[in-house]
Amino acid sequence: MRVLLLAFPIFLFWLNHLSPYMPGDDYMFMMKVPTDAPVGMERIESLSDFLESQSNIFHHVHYRYVVHCMLQFLLLLPPFIFDFANTFIFLWIARLLIPGSYKQNRFEEKYLVSCLFLFCFHPDLANAYFWTTGSVNYSWTLIPLLYYMRSFCDYVDHGQGINKLLFLSPFVACTNENALLSLFLMTGLVLAYELISEKRINAKLVMVCFIMLVGGLVMIYSPSATDRLAREGFFYDNLGYRLLEYLKRTLYYLMLYLPLGLIPLLIRAGGKRIRRSHRYLIGMAALSLLVMFLVPLFEQRSCVFGFVILMYLFFSKFAVEGHIRPLLLGLLIFYSAHLVFNRIQNFGQIHHRVADNVRLLKSAEKHSDVKLQRQCPKYALAAIRCYDIDEHPSYINQSLANYYGMKSVSLLASESKKENWQGEQNEIRGEGLKNYREVQKGLFLKNENNKLHVVLKLNPEESKDNSITTIIRGHRDKSVKHDLASVLPYNLQLYFLDFLEYTGTYYKDGKSTHHKAPDGQMYAYHLIFDYDTYDYLLVSRYSMNNHTAYGDVIRVDL
């Protein structure tokens, strides 16, 4: 047991080492953030640069001021420091998910289960842990949140811990908005219960609520939050579309919570009593998802808080006086070892691809245009966040170019969907679609050098409406999360499989990747690299007005 507890942090540290900084947010926060653009041109050289950058982040980029202050400081340090600290954060979270003291019976077994369970079934390790920016936002912030949650349970069940709640409330007020709001509402509910049922007001609990309220209002009414809500809240034709979008995502995220049902099987319960705090924990988890109705297109990493709350609930119910079933623990260890082996391979390949691009940037002449390779293959069991070089100028490309002093970075022509599309248009003009095979009516495929060209015939109405585009999503072979999504209807699966469509310049000029043939027929084009990663594709029309698919969804088996 102790050998495994010693080996696991070593493997985890190595995965952190293999997970490189990504273009986009990581590189953006390495630079001094300016007032007029998200991506700066200057590196931070002094304390005044750092403070000016923090002010600009709060006003123009993001409202989690304390989190991004810590993030930018960490990005100025050598990478191995973050790798070591991030490994410790994971181990700390796993400890906080076990109620009670480390002196309890069979603590080492329970701690191993907590570590391995998180490693295997965490809803979004890629974005919320191994990605540097995501980890500081969604894993590091779990530390004060979990301490608050534990103290909250002590207060509800035993009337203890109010001073801890008061101490922790300023830290909680600086974390993620959905977690903050759920804790604020649950704390307010306890305050209201004491006022109505017990005819008393706890002044310290009032102060806790006040501090969290102020922290939330500062974030919500910050200039950057106003801009983000306008950008990500989205407008829909009616409330029904907003509700539908929210329910689709929430349903899938709830499916990611299903592995929590393994905990009662893994741990033979030592007690049956339901404590009062358990009901509040369920409320916290539910509220953390309900509040995301304000931004229906919320990301998977936003469901992590609810997952760890419910994991603590299950451990609280079954593990305090329970015993680990050896056979199921053995299966968990075996599955974890399988994931470690696969993730080391997958992380290593991405690490080397990114390193190759970095070497090119370091050796290139300053202020030049640099062509880079694709650095993000798809993997069935990958838990790594990988930002690829963009097809067109974007903050992802510019952050990388600015950090290394280049004029611009872009993809090699052979790996650019834009360049490939131009070649395909020339072929279609000259030879039509004779080199393509029609797999379903109006849907044509061509395999070429591990690339899959997809052409979709459009009807006249679709050709004229710029708000209508086409999407294509891929179901990865041997992906547990994609297998979970596959039980849903096709029109729901679209939101949870890999996004493979080529958007071209749609978001810039309102035009999708359409081609008008000499006979007047309009086509939409997509290109998929490493298509052998997928066992089937889903193709659909998509409304940009309502952010939803419409019409029949076409399945293509590969």
Helices and strands as residue ranges (DSSP letters): H 2-18, H 25-30, H 47-56, I 57-61, H 65-75, H 79-96, H 107-121, H 125-125, I 126-130, H 132-138, H 142-158, H 162-172, H 177-197, H 203-220, H 223-232, H 239-256, G 258-262, H 263-266, E 267-268, H 276-290, G 291-294, G 300-303, H 304-318, E 323-324, H 326-363, E 369-372, H 395-403, E 408-411, G 413-415, H 417-431, E 437-440, E 443-448, E 451-457, H 460-464, E 468-476, H 480-485, H 490-493, E 498-499, H 506-509, E 514-516, E 522-529, G 531-533, E 534-543, E 548-557
